[in-house]
Amino acid sequence: MAYPVVNEADCCGCETCVDACPNGALEIVDGIAKLANPDDCIECGVCVGECPTECITMD
Protein backbone atom coordinates (compact mmCIF):
# COMPACT_ATOMS: atom_id res chain seq x y z
CA MET A 1 0.00 0.00 0.00
CA ALA A 2 1.13 3.52 -0.74
CA TYR A 3 0.11 6.14 1.77
CA PRO A 4 0.68 9.90 1.68
CA VAL A 5 3.85 10.99 3.43
CA VAL A 6 4.17 14.64 4.44
CA ASN A 7 7.52 16.40 4.46
CA GLU A 8 6.86 18.32 7.67
CA ALA A 9 9.57 20.91 6.98
CA ASP A 10 7.77 22.05 3.83
CA CYS A 11 4.15 21.78 5.01
CA CYS A 12 2.52 25.19 5.51
CA GLY A 13 -0.59 23.79 7.22
CA CYS A 14 -2.94 25.35 4.68
CA GLU A 15 -5.45 22.45 4.90
CA THR A 16 -5.73 22.13 1.09
CA CYS A 17 -4.93 18.41 1.29
CA VAL A 18 -7.38 17.92 4.15
CA ASP A 19 -10.16 19.57 2.14
CA ALA A 20 -9.25 17.58 -0.99
CA CYS A 21 -9.17 14.14 0.67
CA PRO A 22 -12.41 12.36 -0.24
CA ASN A 23 -12.35 10.13 2.85
CA GLY A 24 -11.05 12.43 5.59
CA ALA A 25 -7.80 10.54 6.08
CA LEU A 26 -5.73 13.70 6.59
CA GLU A 27 -5.88 16.21 9.43
CA ILE A 28 -3.88 19.23 10.51
CA VAL A 29 -2.11 18.50 13.80
CA ASP A 30 -0.02 21.23 15.40
CA GLY A 31 -0.02 23.13 12.09
CA ILE A 32 1.21 20.18 10.00
CA ALA A 33 -0.74 17.80 7.76
CA LYS A 34 -0.79 14.22 9.09
CA LEU A 35 -2.26 10.94 7.89
CA ALA A 36 -4.45 10.72 10.96
CA ASN A 37 -6.80 8.02 9.66
CA PRO A 38 -4.77 5.59 7.52
CA ASP A 39 -7.61 3.05 7.42
CA ASP A 40 -9.68 5.66 5.56
CA CYS A 41 -6.99 6.35 2.93
CA ILE A 42 -7.90 4.94 -0.49
CA GLU A 43 -4.48 5.78 -1.98
CA CYS A 44 -6.02 8.04 -4.61
CA GLY A 45 -3.22 10.64 -4.53
CA VAL A 46 -5.55 13.63 -4.65
CA CYS A 47 -3.69 15.17 -1.72
CA VAL A 48 -0.40 14.98 -3.64
CA GLY A 49 -1.83 16.83 -6.62
CA GLU A 50 -3.55 19.50 -4.54
CA CYS A 51 -0.66 20.38 -2.20
CA PRO A 52 0.60 23.87 -3.09
CA THR A 53 4.03 23.27 -1.52
CA GLU A 54 4.44 19.81 -3.10
CA CYS A 55 5.35 18.37 0.29
CA ILE A 56 3.26 15.18 -0.01
CA THR A 57 4.45 12.02 -1.72
CA MET A 58 2.97 8.55 -1.92
CA ASP A 59 5.19 5.90 -0.29
Predicted model as a PDB file, atoms N, CA, C, CB and O in Angstrom, pLDDT in the B-factor column:
MODEL        1                                                                  
ATOM      1  N   MET A   1       0.842  -1.190   0.000  1.00 77.00           N  
ATOM      2  CA  MET A   1       0.000   0.000   0.000  1.00 77.00           C  
ATOM      3  C   MET A   1       0.880   1.244   0.000  1.00 77.00           C  
ATOM      4  CB  MET A   1      -0.954   0.003   1.221  1.00 77.00           C  
ATOM      5  O   MET A   1       1.943   1.274   0.619  1.00 77.00           O  
ATOM      6  N   ALA A   2       0.422   2.248  -0.694  1.00 95.00           N  
ATOM      7  CA  ALA A   2       1.132   3.522  -0.742  1.00 95.00           C  
ATOM      8  C   ALA A   2       0.279   4.579  -0.051  1.00 95.00           C  
ATOM      9  CB  ALA A   2       1.455   3.935  -2.214  1.00 95.00           C  
ATOM     10  O   ALA A   2      -0.831   4.887  -0.485  1.00 95.00           O  
ATOM     11  N   TYR A   3       0.811   5.113   1.009  1.00 97.00           N  
ATOM     12  CA  TYR A   3       0.109   6.140   1.774  1.00 97.00           C  
ATOM     13  C   TYR A   3       0.784   7.489   1.569  1.00 97.00           C  
ATOM     14  CB  TYR A   3       0.069   5.776   3.276  1.00 97.00           C  
ATOM     15  O   TYR A   3       1.968   7.541   1.233  1.00 97.00           O  
ATOM     16  N   PRO A   4       0.052   8.579   1.765  1.00 98.00           N  
ATOM     17  CA  PRO A   4       0.679   9.897   1.675  1.00 98.00           C  
ATOM     18  C   PRO A   4       1.665  10.113   2.824  1.00 98.00           C  
ATOM     19  CB  PRO A   4      -0.391  11.001   1.681  1.00 98.00           C  
ATOM     20  O   PRO A   4       1.383   9.809   3.983  1.00 98.00           O  
ATOM     21  N   VAL A   5       2.816  10.643   2.461  1.00 98.00           N  
ATOM     22  CA  VAL A   5       3.850  10.994   3.434  1.00 98.00           C  
ATOM     23  C   VAL A   5       4.099  12.489   3.309  1.00 98.00           C  
ATOM     24  CB  VAL A   5       5.176  10.168   3.205  1.00 98.00           C  
ATOM     25  O   VAL A   5       4.352  12.996   2.216  1.00 98.00           O  
ATOM     26  N   VAL A   6       4.026  13.187   4.424  1.00 98.00           N  
ATOM     27  CA  VAL A   6       4.170  14.643   4.436  1.00 98.00           C  
ATOM     28  C   VAL A   6       5.576  15.021   4.882  1.00 98.00           C  
ATOM     29  CB  VAL A   6       3.116  15.294   5.364  1.00 98.00           C  
ATOM     30  O   VAL A   6       6.037  14.597   5.941  1.00 98.00           O  
ATOM     31  N   ASN A   7       6.250  15.822   4.064  1.00 98.00           N  
ATOM     32  CA  ASN A   7       7.523  16.402   4.460  1.00 98.00           C  
ATOM     33  C   ASN A   7       7.181  17.569   5.387  1.00 98.00           C  
ATOM     34  CB  ASN A   7       8.388  16.867   3.203  1.00 98.00           C  
ATOM     35  O   ASN A   7       6.806  18.648   4.929  1.00 98.00           O  
ATOM     36  N   GLU A   8       7.312  17.342   6.674  1.00 97.00           N  
ATOM     37  CA  GLU A   8       6.864  18.317   7.667  1.00 97.00           C  
ATOM     38  C   GLU A   8       7.576  19.653   7.558  1.00 97.00           C  
ATOM     39  CB  GLU A   8       7.060  17.766   9.044  1.00 97.00           C  
ATOM     40  O   GLU A   8       6.995  20.685   7.896  1.00 97.00           O  
ATOM     41  N   ALA A   9       8.818  19.662   7.095  1.00 98.00           N  
ATOM     42  CA  ALA A   9       9.575  20.907   6.981  1.00 98.00           C  
ATOM     43  C   ALA A   9       8.989  21.831   5.923  1.00 98.00           C  
ATOM     44  CB  ALA A   9      11.027  20.610   6.657  1.00 98.00           C  
ATOM     45  O   ALA A   9       9.138  23.050   6.010  1.00 98.00           O  
ATOM     46  N   ASP A  10       8.324  21.256   4.923  1.00 98.00           N  
ATOM     47  CA  ASP A  10       7.770  22.054   3.835  1.00 98.00           C  
ATOM     48  C   ASP A  10       6.268  22.310   3.948  1.00 98.00           C  
ATOM     49  CB  ASP A  10       8.052  21.380   2.540  1.00 98.00           C  
ATOM     50  O   ASP A  10       5.724  23.131   3.209  1.00 98.00           O  
ATOM     51  N   CYS A  11       5.598  21.618   4.860  1.00 98.00           N  
ATOM     52  CA  CYS A  11       4.153  21.778   5.012  1.00 98.00           C  
ATOM     53  C   CYS A  11       3.834  23.132   5.644  1.00 98.00           C  
ATOM     54  CB  CYS A  11       3.567  20.633   5.866  1.00 98.00           C  
ATOM     55  O   CYS A  11       4.394  23.504   6.674  1.00 98.00           O  
ATOM     56  N   CYS A  12       2.910  23.864   4.994  1.00 98.00           N  
ATOM     57  CA  CYS A  12       2.523  25.185   5.511  1.00 98.00           C  
ATOM     58  C   CYS A  12       1.231  25.132   6.330  1.00 98.00           C  
ATOM     59  CB  CYS A  12       2.355  26.169   4.355  1.00 98.00           C  
ATOM     60  O   CYS A  12       0.790  26.147   6.870  1.00 98.00           O  
ATOM     61  N   GLY A  13       0.625  23.935   6.420  1.00 98.00           N  
ATOM     62  CA  GLY A  13      -0.585  23.787   7.222  1.00 98.00           C  
ATOM     63  C   GLY A  13      -1.807  24.463   6.641  1.00 98.00           C  
ATOM     64  O   GLY A  13      -2.706  24.859   7.382  1.00 98.00           O  
ATOM     65  N   CYS A  14      -1.855  24.600   5.330  1.00 98.00           N  
ATOM     66  CA  CYS A  14      -2.937  25.346   4.683  1.00 98.00           C  
ATOM     67  C   CYS A  14      -4.266  24.592   4.626  1.00 98.00           C  
ATOM     68  CB  CYS A  14      -2.524  25.711   3.294  1.00 98.00           C  
ATOM     69  O   CYS A  14      -5.297  25.201   4.340  1.00 98.00           O  
ATOM     70  N   GLU A  15      -4.269  23.306   4.887  1.00 98.00           N  
ATOM     71  CA  GLU A  15      -5.450  22.446   4.895  1.00 98.00           C  
ATOM     72  C   GLU A  15      -5.987  22.110   3.505  1.00 98.00           C  
ATOM     73  CB  GLU A  15      -6.530  23.099   5.689  1.00 98.00           C  
ATOM     74  O   GLU A  15      -7.065  21.526   3.397  1.00 98.00           O  
ATOM     75  N   THR A  16      -5.268  22.461   2.443  1.00 98.00           N  
ATOM     76  CA  THR A  16      -5.727  22.135   1.091  1.00 98.00           C  
ATOM     77  C   THR A  16      -5.853  20.629   0.917  1.00 98.00           C  
ATOM     78  CB  THR A  16      -4.766  22.711   0.038  1.00 98.00           C  
ATOM     79  O   THR A  16      -6.831  20.157   0.337  1.00 98.00           O  
ATOM     80  N   CYS A  17      -4.891  19.873   1.406  1.00 98.00           N  
ATOM     81  CA  CYS A  17      -4.931  18.409   1.289  1.00 98.00           C  
ATOM     82  C   CYS A  17      -6.064  17.815   2.118  1.00 98.00           C  
ATOM     83  CB  CYS A  17      -3.595  17.803   1.728  1.00 98.00           C  
ATOM     84  O   CYS A  17      -6.708  16.850   1.705  1.00 98.00           O  
ATOM     85  N   VAL A  18      -6.298  18.392   3.274  1.00 98.00           N  
ATOM     86  CA  VAL A  18      -7.381  17.919   4.146  1.00 98.00           C  
ATOM     87  C   VAL A  18      -8.719  18.106   3.449  1.00 98.00           C  
ATOM     88  CB  VAL A  18      -7.370  18.668   5.506  1.00 98.00           C  
ATOM     89  O   VAL A  18      -9.562  17.209   3.456  1.00 98.00           O  
ATOM     90  N   ASP A  19      -8.910  19.273   2.849  1.00 98.00           N  
ATOM     91  CA  ASP A  19     -10.156  19.566   2.141  1.00 98.00           C  
ATOM     92  C   ASP A  19     -10.312  18.697   0.899  1.00 98.00           C  
ATOM     93  CB  ASP A  19     -10.209  21.040   1.754  1.00 98.00           C  
ATOM     94  O   ASP A  19     -11.431  18.342   0.531  1.00 98.00           O  
ATOM     95  N   ALA A  20      -9.203  18.351   0.251  1.00 98.00           N  
ATOM     96  CA  ALA A  20      -9.247  17.576  -0.994  1.00 98.00           C  
ATOM     97  C   ALA A  20      -9.456  16.088  -0.758  1.00 98.00           C  
ATOM     98  CB  ALA A  20      -7.972  17.783  -1.773  1.00 98.00           C  
ATOM     99  O   ALA A  20      -9.962  15.396  -1.643  1.00 98.00           O  
ATOM    100  N   CYS A  21      -9.085  15.582   0.394  1.00 98.00           N  
ATOM    101  CA  CYS A  21      -9.171  14.145   0.669  1.00 98.00           C  
ATOM    102  C   CYS A  21     -10.636  13.700   0.701  1.00 98.00           C  
ATOM    103  CB  CYS A  21      -8.471  13.801   2.012  1.00 98.00           C  
ATOM    104  O   CYS A  21     -11.419  14.193   1.513  1.00 98.00           O  
ATOM    105  N   PRO A  22     -11.005  12.763  -0.188  1.00 98.00           N  
ATOM    106  CA  PRO A  22     -12.411  12.358  -0.243  1.00 98.00           C  
ATOM    107  C   PRO A  22     -12.879  11.533   0.956  1.00 98.00           C  
ATOM    108  CB  PRO A  22     -12.646  11.576  -1.488  1.00 98.00           C  
ATOM    109  O   PRO A  22     -14.082  11.388   1.171  1.00 98.00           O  
ATOM    110  N   ASN A  23     -11.951  10.997   1.732  1.00 97.00           N  
ATOM    111  CA  ASN A  23     -12.345  10.131   2.852  1.00 97.00           C  
ATOM    112  C   ASN A  23     -11.948  10.664   4.221  1.00 97.00           C  
ATOM    113  CB  ASN A  23     -11.745   8.776   2.670  1.00 97.00           C  
ATOM    114  O   ASN A  23     -12.140   9.975   5.222  1.00 97.00           O  
ATOM    115  N   GLY A  24     -11.409  11.854   4.290  1.00 98.00           N  
ATOM    116  CA  GLY A  24     -11.049  12.432   5.588  1.00 98.00           C  
ATOM    117  C   GLY A  24      -9.885  11.748   6.270  1.00 98.00           C  
ATOM    118  O   GLY A  24      -9.842  11.675   7.498  1.00 98.00           O  
ATOM    119  N   ALA A  25      -8.942  11.245   5.494  1.00 98.00           N  
ATOM    120  CA  ALA A  25      -7.800  10.537   6.080  1.00 98.00           C  
ATOM    121  C   ALA A  25      -6.748  11.484   6.650  1.00 98.00           C  
ATOM    122  CB  ALA A  25      -7.162   9.643   5.039  1.00 98.00           C  
ATOM    123  O   ALA A  25      -5.966  11.102   7.521  1.00 98.00           O  
ATOM    124  N   LEU A  26      -6.731  12.720   6.156  1.00 98.00           N  
ATOM    125  CA  LEU A  26      -5.730  13.696   6.591  1.00 98.00           C  
ATOM    126  C   LEU A  26      -6.328  14.703   7.567  1.00 98.00           C  
ATOM    127  CB  LEU A  26      -5.137  14.427   5.384  1.00 98.00           C  
ATOM    128  O   LEU A  26      -7.507  15.049   7.489  1.00 98.00           O  
ATOM    129  N   GLU A  27      -5.486  15.160   8.483  1.00 98.00           N  
ATOM    130  CA  GLU A  27      -5.880  16.208   9.426  1.00 98.00           C  
ATOM    131  C   GLU A  27      -4.683  17.122   9.649  1.00 98.00           C  
ATOM    132  CB  GLU A  27      -6.384  15.601  10.783  1.00 98.00           C  
ATOM    133  O   GLU A  27      -3.540  16.736   9.401  1.00 98.00           O  
ATOM    134  N   ILE A  28      -4.951  18.321  10.111  1.00 98.00           N  
ATOM    135  CA  ILE A  28      -3.878  19.226  10.511  1.00 98.00           C  
ATOM    136  C   ILE A  28      -3.683  19.050  12.009  1.00 98.00           C  
ATOM    137  CB  ILE A  28      -4.205  20.726  10.140  1.00 98.00           C  
ATOM    138  O   ILE A  28      -4.615  19.226  12.794  1.00 98.00           O  
ATOM    139  N   VAL A  29      -2.461  18.702  12.396  1.00 98.00           N  
ATOM    140  CA  VAL A  29      -2.111  18.497  13.799  1.00 98.00           C  
ATOM    141  C   VAL A  29      -0.911  19.387  14.103  1.00 98.00           C  
ATOM    142  CB  VAL A  29      -1.796  16.980  14.105  1.00 98.00           C  
ATOM    143  O   VAL A  29       0.146  19.248  13.488  1.00 98.00           O  
ATOM    144  N   ASP A  30      -1.078  20.291  15.042  1.00 98.00           N  
ATOM    145  CA  ASP A  30      -0.018  21.232  15.401  1.00 98.00           C  
ATOM    146  C   ASP A  30       0.521  21.977  14.184  1.00 98.00           C  
ATOM    147  CB  ASP A  30       1.117  20.499  16.098  1.00 98.00           C  
ATOM    148  O   ASP A  30       1.722  22.227  14.082  1.00 98.00           O  
ATOM    149  N   GLY A  31      -0.387  22.334  13.250  1.00 98.00           N  
ATOM    150  CA  GLY A  31      -0.015  23.129  12.095  1.00 98.00           C  
ATOM    151  C   GLY A  31       0.590  22.355  10.940  1.00 98.00           C  
ATOM    152  O   GLY A  31       1.047  22.956   9.968  1.00 98.00           O  
ATOM    153  N   ILE A  32       0.602  21.024  11.028  1.00 98.00           N  
ATOM    154  CA  ILE A  32       1.207  20.184   9.998  1.00 98.00           C  
ATOM    155  C   ILE A  32       0.194  19.125   9.563  1.00 98.00           C  
ATOM    156  CB  ILE A  32       2.521  19.517  10.517  1.00 98.00           C  
ATOM    157  O   ILE A  32      -0.522  18.568  10.395  1.00 98.00           O  
ATOM    158  N   ALA A  33       0.134  18.848   8.258  1.00 98.00           N  
ATOM    159  CA  ALA A  33      -0.740  17.796   7.756  1.00 98.00           C  
ATOM    160  C   ALA A  33      -0.224  16.434   8.202  1.00 98.00           C  
ATOM    161  CB  ALA A  33      -0.845  17.859   6.219  1.00 98.00           C  
ATOM    162  O   ALA A  33       0.977  16.169   8.152  1.00 98.00           O  
ATOM    163  N   LYS A  34      -1.132  15.579   8.635  1.00 98.00           N  
ATOM    164  CA  LYS A  34      -0.795  14.224   9.095  1.00 98.00           C  
ATOM    165  C   LYS A  34      -1.806  13.243   8.524  1.00 98.00           C  
ATOM    166  CB  LYS A  34      -0.769  14.144  10.656  1.00 98.00           C  
ATOM    167  O   LYS A  34      -2.974  13.580   8.328  1.00 98.00           O  
ATOM    168  N   LEU A  35      -1.346  12.022   8.259  1.00 98.00           N  
ATOM    169  CA  LEU A  35      -2.257  10.937   7.894  1.00 98.00           C  
ATOM    170  C   LEU A  35      -2.821  10.408   9.201  1.00 98.00           C  
ATOM    171  CB  LEU A  35      -1.531   9.793   7.056  1.00 98.00           C  
ATOM    172  O   LEU A  35      -2.292   9.459   9.780  1.00 98.00           O  
ATOM    173  N   ALA A  36      -3.878  11.018   9.651  1.00 97.00           N  
ATOM    174  CA  ALA A  36      -4.455  10.715  10.963  1.00 97.00           C  
ATOM    175  C   ALA A  36      -5.331   9.467  10.943  1.00 97.00           C  
ATOM    176  CB  ALA A  36      -5.266  11.894  11.454  1.00 97.00           C  
ATOM    177  O   ALA A  36      -5.503   8.806  11.967  1.00 97.00           O  
ATOM    178  N   ASN A  37      -5.879   9.151   9.782  1.00 97.00           N  
ATOM    179  CA  ASN A  37      -6.804   8.023   9.662  1.00 97.00           C  
ATOM    180  C   ASN A  37      -6.382   7.120   8.498  1.00 97.00           C  
ATOM    181  CB  ASN A  37      -8.260   8.529   9.459  1.00 97.00           C  
ATOM    182  O   ASN A  37      -7.061   7.087   7.472  1.00 97.00           O  
ATOM    183  N   PRO A  38      -5.279   6.392   8.640  1.00 97.00           N  
ATOM    184  CA  PRO A  38      -4.773   5.587   7.520  1.00 97.00           C  
ATOM    185  C   PRO A  38      -5.755   4.539   7.012  1.00 97.00           C  
ATOM    186  CB  PRO A  38      -3.510   4.905   7.927  1.00 97.00           C  
ATOM    187  O   PRO A  38      -5.719   4.186   5.833  1.00 97.00           O  
ATOM    188  N   ASP A  39      -6.623   4.041   7.868  1.00 97.00           N  
ATOM    189  CA  ASP A  39      -7.608   3.051   7.418  1.00 97.00           C  
ATOM    190  C   ASP A  39      -8.618   3.655   6.445  1.00 97.00           C  
ATOM    191  CB  ASP A  39      -8.341   2.453   8.617  1.00 97.00           C  
ATOM    192  O   ASP A  39      -9.270   2.930   5.695  1.00 97.00           O  
ATOM    193  N   ASP A  40      -8.747   4.978   6.458  1.00 98.00           N  
ATOM    194  CA  ASP A  40      -9.682   5.657   5.565  1.00 98.00           C  
ATOM    195  C   ASP A  40      -9.031   6.066   4.240  1.00 98.00           C  
ATOM    196  CB  ASP A  40     -10.253   6.881   6.253  1.00 98.00           C  
ATOM    197  O   ASP A  40      -9.728   6.480   3.313  1.00 98.00           O  
ATOM    198  N   CYS A  41      -7.708   5.954   4.143  1.00 98.00           N  
ATOM    199  CA  CYS A  41      -6.992   6.349   2.928  1.00 98.00           C  
ATOM    200  C   CYS A  41      -7.249   5.324   1.819  1.00 98.00           C  
ATOM    201  CB  CYS A  41      -5.465   6.482   3.205  1.00 98.00           C  
ATOM    202  O   CYS A  41      -7.081   4.121   2.017  1.00 98.00           O  
ATOM    203  N   ILE A  42      -7.658   5.824   0.654  1.00 98.00           N  
ATOM    204  CA  ILE A  42      -7.902   4.944  -0.487  1.00 98.00           C  
ATOM    205  C   ILE A  42      -6.777   5.035  -1.519  1.00 98.00           C  
ATOM    206  CB  ILE A  42      -9.240   5.289  -1.141  1.00 98.00           C  
ATOM    207  O   ILE A  42      -6.910   4.533  -2.635  1.00 98.00           O  
ATOM    208  N   GLU A  43      -5.679   5.672  -1.145  1.00 97.00           N  
ATOM    209  CA  GLU A  43      -4.481   5.778  -1.979  1.00 97.00           C  
ATOM    210  C   GLU A  43      -4.749   6.434  -3.328  1.00 97.00           C  
ATOM    211  CB  GLU A  43      -3.891   4.410  -2.199  1.00 97.00           C  
ATOM    212  O   GLU A  43      -4.149   6.056  -4.334  1.00 97.00           O  
ATOM    213  N   CYS A  44      -5.637   7.404  -3.355  1.00 97.00           N  
ATOM    214  CA  CYS A  44      -6.020   8.044  -4.612  1.00 97.00           C  
ATOM    215  C   CYS A  44      -5.006   9.083  -5.084  1.00 97.00           C  
ATOM    216  CB  CYS A  44      -7.370   8.692  -4.460  1.00 97.00           C  
ATOM    217  O   CYS A  44      -4.927   9.363  -6.280  1.00 97.00           O  
ATOM    218  N   GLY A  45      -4.232   9.660  -4.165  1.00 97.00           N  
ATOM    219  CA  GLY A  45      -3.220  10.639  -4.526  1.00 97.00           C  
ATOM    220  C   GLY A  45      -3.732  12.049  -4.751  1.00 97.00           C  
ATOM    221  O   GLY A  45      -2.974  12.918  -5.183  1.00 97.00           O  
ATOM    222  N   VAL A  46      -4.992  12.291  -4.469  1.00 98.00           N  
ATOM    223  CA  VAL A  46      -5.548  13.634  -4.653  1.00 98.00           C  
ATOM    224  C   VAL A  46      -4.775  14.641  -3.799  1.00 98.00           C  
ATOM    225  CB  VAL A  46      -7.057  13.659  -4.286  1.00 98.00           C  
ATOM    226  O   VAL A  46      -4.515  15.758  -4.246  1.00 98.00           O  
ATOM    227  N   CYS A  47      -4.418  14.266  -2.616  1.00 98.00           N  
ATOM    228  CA  CYS A  47      -3.690  15.174  -1.722  1.00 98.00           C  
ATOM    229  C   CYS A  47      -2.347  15.605  -2.325  1.00 98.00           C  
ATOM    230  CB  CYS A  47      -3.459  14.502  -0.359  1.00 98.00           C  
ATOM    231  O   CYS A  47      -1.922  16.749  -2.168  1.00 98.00           O  
ATOM    232  N   VAL A  48      -1.693  14.675  -3.011  1.00 98.00           N  
ATOM    233  CA  VAL A  48      -0.400  14.978  -3.643  1.00 98.00           C  
ATOM    234  C   VAL A  48      -0.585  16.052  -4.705  1.00 98.00           C  
ATOM    235  CB  VAL A  48       0.227  13.699  -4.270  1.00 98.00           C  
ATOM    236  O   VAL A  48       0.177  17.017  -4.760  1.00 98.00           O  
ATOM    237  N   GLY A  49      -1.589  15.885  -5.538  1.00 98.00           N  
ATOM    238  CA  GLY A  49      -1.832  16.829  -6.616  1.00 98.00           C  
ATOM    239  C   GLY A  49      -2.319  18.187  -6.164  1.00 98.00           C  
ATOM    240  O   GLY A  49      -2.088  19.186  -6.844  1.00 98.00           O  
ATOM    241  N   GLU A  50      -2.984  18.240  -5.035  1.00 98.00           N  
ATOM    242  CA  GLU A  50      -3.550  19.501  -4.543  1.00 98.00           C  
ATOM    243  C   GLU A  50      -2.591  20.305  -3.674  1.00 98.00           C  
ATOM    244  CB  GLU A  50      -4.800  19.222  -3.764  1.00 98.00           C  
ATOM    245  O   GLU A  50      -2.796  21.505  -3.496  1.00 98.00           O  
ATOM    246  N   CYS A  51      -1.571  19.692  -3.138  1.00 98.00           N  
ATOM    247  CA  CYS A  51      -0.663  20.379  -2.200  1.00 98.00           C  
ATOM    248  C   CYS A  51       0.108  21.502  -2.899  1.00 98.00           C  
ATOM    249  CB  CYS A  51       0.329  19.371  -1.576  1.00 98.00           C  
ATOM    250  O   CYS A  51       0.856  21.242  -3.841  1.00 98.00           O  
ATOM    251  N   PRO A  52      -0.066  22.738  -2.449  1.00 98.00           N  
ATOM    252  CA  PRO A  52       0.600  23.866  -3.095  1.00 98.00           C  
ATOM    253  C   PRO A  52       2.110  23.905  -2.847  1.00 98.00           C  
ATOM    254  CB  PRO A  52      -0.016  25.150  -2.618  1.00 98.00           C  
ATOM    255  O   PRO A  52       2.837  24.530  -3.619  1.00 98.00           O  
ATOM    256  N   THR A  53       2.587  23.264  -1.805  1.00 98.00           N  
ATOM    257  CA  THR A  53       4.027  23.265  -1.523  1.00 98.00           C  
ATOM    258  C   THR A  53       4.702  21.975  -1.980  1.00 98.00           C  
ATOM    259  CB  THR A  53       4.267  23.468  -0.033  1.00 98.00           C  
ATOM    260  O   THR A  53       5.904  21.794  -1.786  1.00 98.00           O  
ATOM    261  N   GLU A  54       3.925  21.082  -2.585  1.00 98.00           N  
ATOM    262  CA  GLU A  54       4.442  19.806  -3.105  1.00 98.00           C  
ATOM    263  C   GLU A  54       5.198  19.011  -2.033  1.00 98.00           C  
ATOM    264  CB  GLU A  54       5.366  20.062  -4.302  1.00 98.00           C  
ATOM    265  O   GLU A  54       6.230  18.400  -2.307  1.00 98.00           O  
ATOM    266  N   CYS A  55       4.665  19.035  -0.818  1.00 98.00           N  
ATOM    267  CA  CYS A  55       5.354  18.366   0.287  1.00 98.00           C  
ATOM    268  C   CYS A  55       4.804  16.959   0.566  1.00 98.00           C  
ATOM    269  CB  CYS A  55       5.245  19.214   1.542  1.00 98.00           C  
ATOM    270  O   CYS A  55       5.259  16.300   1.501  1.00 98.00           O  
ATOM    271  N   ILE A  56       3.837  16.494  -0.227  1.00 98.00           N  
ATOM    272  CA  ILE A  56       3.260  15.185  -0.011  1.00 98.00           C  
ATOM    273  C   ILE A  56       3.675  14.248  -1.142  1.00 98.00           C  
ATOM    274  CB  ILE A  56       1.728  15.275   0.093  1.00 98.00           C  
ATOM    275  O   ILE A  56       3.576  14.591  -2.321  1.00 98.00           O  
ATOM    276  N   THR A  57       4.138  13.064  -0.761  1.00 98.00           N  
ATOM    277  CA  THR A  57       4.452  12.016  -1.722  1.00 98.00           C  
ATOM    278  C   THR A  57       3.703  10.766  -1.320  1.00 98.00           C  
ATOM    279  CB  THR A  57       5.981  11.749  -1.800  1.00 98.00           C  
ATOM    280  O   THR A  57       3.221  10.661  -0.193  1.00 98.00           O  
ATOM    281  N   MET A  58       3.604   9.825  -2.230  1.00 97.00           N  
ATOM    282  CA  MET A  58       2.965   8.550  -1.921  1.00 97.00           C  
ATOM    283  C   MET A  58       4.061   7.494  -1.761  1.00 97.00           C  
ATOM    284  CB  MET A  58       1.938   8.139  -3.038  1.00 97.00           C  
ATOM    285  O   MET A  58       4.779   7.190  -2.714  1.00 97.00           O  
ATOM    286  N   ASP A  59       4.185   6.945  -0.569  1.00 93.00           N  
ATOM    287  CA  ASP A  59       5.191   5.899  -0.288  1.00 93.00           C  
ATOM    288  C   ASP A  59       4.538   4.677   0.300  1.00 93.00           C  
ATOM    289  CB  ASP A  59       6.274   6.418   0.669  1.00 93.00           C  
ATOM    290  O   ASP A  59       5.219   3.697   0.600  1.00 93.00           O  
TER     291      ASP A  59                                                      
ENDMDL                                                                          
END                                                                             
